[in-house]
Amino acid sequence: MDGNIKLLLAFLQDATERPEAAALDIGRLSGDYAALGEALSAFVSAGHEAMRALAGSHELMLRIAGSIPQGLFVLADGGTVLFRNEAVLAEMSADPHFMEKLLRIVTQNADALHSGATLEFSHTGGGLRRELSMSSYRLLWSGVPATVYFMRDITAERRLLRELQQRADRDELTRLHNRYAGMKTLSEWLERGRLFSLVFADLNRLKYVNDVFGHAAGDSYIMAAARVLETFSPETVACRIGGDEFMLLVPDCGEQDALARMAELAGLLLEASRSGEKPYDYSISYGVVEVSPGNALTSGQLLRAADERMYEHKKASRQAV
């Protein structure tokens, strides 16, 4: 629950039960809540008896709870709905089953919510899918033991978090997975004992292209290779792990099948450069290591083994020219 709401609710409860000891630290409130807190404190100072009467009728608490933009509802310990604010009522207007869903979520996660955990869930209403968080706070509501549930729309926050995660896991130029994400996936597959092929690919003569034709041309070369390599298969995890180095993790694929597919992709990349009338060829060297469930090599050892096979392929290609 929002810290401002917690402070105000706690102050109201103290003002009702122990008015002489009730105190509100205005400095801990932010924005409009600070002004509201000052008004409440002034009201309490003006007369404890009036405050008891107003808080006893719950008019002030209802006014606060009803005006906040976040969803808020109150349940008695027996499950009776004691209050729903305007935000919840608006959701119910758009989706008549919204309250039923909330009650189901509360029932299924009662222990976690009552222990202070914040629950996250998704909701689709009005054709829009949103992500919400829910937290709870115990209190007496008009003298009845109850729990207030506070909801917040975290769709924008989670979208931003996913974007930041993608930026952290993706190569900025090619948008393929970066080295960190690729090595993480490789380690996970090894732990799970998956059958897959690890392909290590290297662009031939990228330094020459950068030095003679400029880095923009080199970037185009890298991008062209990335676009071709990511078509290996829909399930393949394609990564750029260095300036001119790529790693492909191909699930449920043996070494010979992987080599055959890489030969096809190398041909497609070469055609791309020649159809564009480049004064140089786009070409790649590659090595493949098949990884079986009984594999005993580490991720680093497997990558080095594929790298060595890539250099054997590069050397053989040069000799053939």
N, C-alpha and C positions, 0 to 999 in steps of 0.2 A: 504494500500500500504506500501511496505518496506520503513522505514524511510530514508535510504540512497538515494533511488530513489527520494523521495519527496524533500530532500535537494538539490540534483543535479538539478532537474527540476526547483525548485524555483530560484536557483542561475542562471541558464541559462536564465530564463525569466527576472530576474533583470538585468543581463548583457546585454540583448537585449534592454530593455526599459529604464533602468536607470543605465547605465554602471558605472557612477562615484560612485554610492551608492552600487554597487554590492559587497557583501562580503560573503565568505563561511567559516564556522567554521569547519575546518578540523578535529578537535578533536571529533566532533559528528559523523564522518563517521567511518565505520569499514571495516577491511579486504582490499580487492582490491579497494573498493570504496574510501578509503583514498588516495591511490596513484593517482587514477583518479581525485579526487578533487584537489590535489596539482597541477597536470598538468593543470587543467582548470583554477585555480587561477593564475598560472604563465602565462598562455596564455592571460588572461584578463589584467594582469599587463603589459605585453609586448606591448599591443596596443588595445585600445578600438575600434578603427575603424575596425581592422581586426576581432575582436570578433563579431561586429555587422554583418559584411558580412557573417561570417561563421554560426552564429546563425540564421541569416535571411534566409539562404538557408536550415537551419535545419539539416545540415549534421551531426553536433556533437550530437544533440539530437537523431537523427536516429541511430547513431552509438551506443550510450548508450542503447537505448531502444531495439535495435536489438540483443545486445550481452548478455543480462541477461538471465539466464536459466528459469526464471518464465515467464508465459504467459502474454503478454501485447498487448492490441489493443486500438485504438483511434477512437472515433466516433464524427463526427460533430453534432451540436445540431439538425440538420435535420435528423440524423440517418445514414448519409453516412459514410462508413468505410474509414478512412483516413490512417490507418496504422495497420499492424499486424506484430509482431516480429517472429523470427525463431521458437520459442517455439509453438506459435499458428499455424503457417504454418505446423509444423510437426504433430500437432494434426489433422489438416484438411486433411493431407495426409493419416492418418490412418482412419479418419472418415469424409467423405465428408460433413456430416451434422453438423459437430461440430460448425461452425460459426453460422449456423441458430439457433442452440440451445442456444448459447451465446446471440444472439440478442433477442431471446424470453425471456430469463432470465432477461436481462437488461430492456426490456419493461415492464415485469410483476412486477419488483421490483425497478422501476425508483425512486420513492419517497424515499425509504429506502436507496438506494445506494447514491443518491445525498445529503442525510442528514448526510452522513458519516458512515453509518452502514456497517459492513462487512457481506456479504452474504455467506452462505455455501450451497453447492449442490453436488450431485453425478453425475458422468459421467462414462459410460461404453464404452470403445474403445479398439480395439485390443484384445477383450476377457477378459479385465481386468476392474474391477469396482474400481473407485477411488473417493475420496472425495476431493473437491476443495473449496477454499475460493475466494471471489471476493470483491474488494474494488475499489473505484473510486476517481478521483482527477481532479478538473477543471483546465483548462489552455487554453492558446492561442496556437494553433498548426499552424505554418506558418501564423499567424495573424487571423486564423479562430477560433471562440469560440468552444471549444470541451471538451470532457471528456476522460481521459485516464482510462482504466480499467485494473487493475492489479490482476492476478490470482496466486494462490499458491497451490501446492499439499499438502494437510494436511492429507493424508491417514495414514501415519505412526503415526502422532500425535494423530489422533482420535482412532487408534488401541490401542495405549499405554493408552489413557484415558479410553477406555473400559476395558482394562486389569486391570488398577488400580481400576476402579469402581467395577469390579468383585471381586478383592481381598478385597475391602472394604465391599462388601455385602455377601461374601462367608466365610464359616467356613474353616479354613486352612486344617484341617485333613480330613473332609468328603466331602468338596466341596458343601455341602448343603448350603442353605441360612443361614446366621447367625442371631443372635437375633435382631440386628438392622433392617436388611432387613425384617425379619418376622413380627416384630411389626409395621413397616411402612406399609406393605401390609395389615395387620389386620386393622389398622386405616383407610386405604383407602377403604377397603371393607365395613367397618361400615359407613363411610361417604356416600357411594353410595347405602346403604340399600340393600346389597346383601344377598341372602339366602345361608348359608354355614354351615359346621360343623367345629368346632375347636377341634382338637384331641391333648391331652397332653399325651406324652408317656415317660416312665422312665425305664432305664435298671435295671434289678434286679441284685443285688450283684456285681456291677461293682467294688466297693471298695475291696471286697474280692478277685476278680480276679487280681486287681492291686497289692494288698499286698502279695498275695501268689505266683502268677505266673509272676509278673512283668508288667510294664507299656506297654511293647510291646504287651503283650497278651490282656491287657485292650484296647489298641488302635484297635487291630484286632476285638474285641468285638464291639466297637463303629462303626467301619467301616462296619461290617457285618449288624448291625442294620440299618445303614443309607442306605445301598444298598437295603435292603428289604422295608423299609418305603417309599422310594422314588418311589416305584412301586405301591403305593396305587391307583393312576390313573394318566393319562397324564396331567390333569389340576391341580393336587394338588401342592401346594407350601409347600415343605418339608424344615424344618429348624432345625438346632441344636442350642438350646438356652442356653445350659449349659453343664457341663461335661457329665452327663448321661441323659440329658433331651432333648426331641424333641417336636416340635410343627408341626402339619399338618393343613393346611387350605384347606378344600375340598369344592369347589364351587358346588352349586345346589345338595347338599347331606344332607339327614335327619339324625337324630341321630341313628336310628336303622340300617340304611344301613351302616353308618360309623362304628358302633360297630361290625357288621357282617364282614365287610372287615378287621377290625383290628384283629379279632379272626383268620381269615385266615392268615394274615401276621405274627401273633405271632406263629402260627403253622409252617410256613415256616422258621422262624428264629430258632426255636427249632430244626427242622430237619437239618438245616445247621450246627449246633454245633455237633449234634450226628453223622451225616455222616462224620464229620471230626474227630471223636473219641476224642472230647475234654473231659477232666476230670471234666467238669462243663457244665451246660446248658446255652445257650443264651436264655434269656426270658425277656419279657417286661410287664409292667403294664401300663394301659392306662385309660383315662377318656375322655368322649366326651360331648361337649355342642353344641346343635343346635342353630344357630343364625338366626333369622327371620328378615325381613325388618323393623318390628316394634320394634326391640330391643332397650332397654333403658340403657343397661349396657355399661360401658367403656371397652376398650381393657384390661386394668389391671384387672377389675372385672371378665371378661370372662375367662381370663387365670387362675385366682385363682379358679374359679368355676370348670374348667376342671381339675386343679391340685388336688382339693379336691376329685373329682370323681375318679381320678387316684389312690389316696391313699386308697379309699374304695375298688377298684379293687385289689390293692396289698394286703390289709388286708384279703380280702376274699380268695385270692389265697393261702396265708400262712395258713389260717385255714383249707383249703381243703387238704393240704398236710398231 
